[in-house]
Amino acid sequence: MDRIDASVGGDAGNVKITCEFSDLPESLIVDADNPTTLAGEYLLNESGNLEITKTYNAALASPKVSNICANALPRQRIRPKPAIPRCRQQRKAMTGTSG
């Protein structure tokens, strides 16, 4: 990502690049006693793929990543809880803020 990669007339402080991965492992090992799946961790999108979005601040002389999100199926479709993007949940847990 270079500073000139931002769209002319767009928001250079909020440049997003999204990649979608379909060739995924059936399970992951968190540690020797805790195998899990991406679906079990609510990290798959509606197509069953892992979708990651990186947000860059390209307004800086050397653009930096400002956020990384897994764009996942909202939890409310699985169980009745408010849908909060995984990246926002992590930020809230780390900073104690809601936004």
Secondary structure, 3 states (H helix, E strand, C coil): CCHHHCCCCCCCCCEEEEEEECCCCCCEECCCCCEECCCCCCCECCCCCEEEEEEEECCCCCCEEEEEEECCCCHHHCCCCCCCCHHHHHHHHHHCCCC
